[in-house]
Amino acid sequence: MTDIAAFDPFADAASGGGNDVVTKGLVHIRLQQRNGRKSLTTVQGLNEKLDLNKITKAFKKEFCCNGCVVDDEELGRVIQLQGDQREKVKNFLVEEDIATKRNIKVHGI
């Protein structure tokens, strides 16, 4: 019989510093369900040197939706957009050379 206590599947996540929630170089695009049919698209992990307010303004103008930049303690600065904008955001980031297609992770598909 093997010792179950010897293996900790979360050891690599707990070993690092407080910045391990944001994975290295990946941009995460997620869909969060609100109430009823309403939903939010969140974009996290963009380079800190980028002006997220300008990117949000471009998203809002391009996708005809509302959005804002939210400061989160664990995740850092996150862009929130109204509606399901996952594919549009992914295509926009690739076309504008903000992120490569390899570094974008779309969740919830």
N, C-alpha and C positions, 0 to 999 in steps of 0.2 A: 504494500500500500504506500502511495506517495504522500508526502507531507504537503497538505494544501496551504498551510501558513507560509511555506517557503516561497511561493510564487505570488507576487503582487502585480496584477495587470496595470495598476495605475502608478507604479513606481516612477516611470519616466516622466509622467506629467507632473508629479509632485516634487521631483528632484530639482527642477529649474527654478528660476526667479519668478517674480510676479508677472513678467511679460510673456509667459508661455501661452496665455489664452489666445493671443494673436500669433498665428503660425507664420513661419518665416517666408516672407515675400508673397504669400497667397492673398488674393482678393476674394472674399466670401460674399456671395450674393444670395440672400435668403428671402423667403416669403413668410410673413407672420400673419396669421388669421386674426382679424379683429372680431367684431360682432356681425352676425349674418353673412352677407356676401362681401363685406368690406375686408380689405387686406392692405398690408404694408410691405414694401420691398425695402430691405436694408442692405447697404453696401458697407463692408468693413474690411480693413486691412490695406487701404490705399496708403501710398507713401506719405509720410508726415510732412515732407517738404512741399507737397501740393497744396494749393489753396482750395479747400473743400467747399467753401462758399461759392466760388466761381464755378466749380464743377456742378454743384447742386443747381445753380442758376441755369447752366447749360442743359442739365437734365430736364428741369421744369419747362424750359422753352421748347426743347426738342420733343418731349413726350406729352406735352399738354397736361401736366399733372402738378400737384402741389408737393412740396417737400421741404425738409429742413436738415440741419446738422445738429446731432445730439451728442453731448459729452457723456460717456459712460465710464464708470470707475474701472471696470475690468477690461472692456473692449476698446477704450480710447474714443476717438471721434468717429461716429457712425452717421452715414447719410440715410435718411428715411424718405421714401417716396410713396405716394398714395397709389394703390392698385398694384397689379401684377406686372412689373416692368423688368423682370429678370433677363429675358432674352434681349430686350432693347438696350439695357444697361451693358450687358456683355458685349454686344456689337459696337456700342458707342466707345467703350473703353479700348477695344481692339483697333477701331478705325482711327481714333485720336492718339494712338500710341501711348496711352497712359499705363496700360498693362498688356502683357502678352497673353495670347489665348491659353497657353500652358499654365499660366499663373492664376487663372480665374477659375474659381470653384463655384458652380451654381448648385444650390441645395434645393431639394423639394421637387425634382423632376421625376 
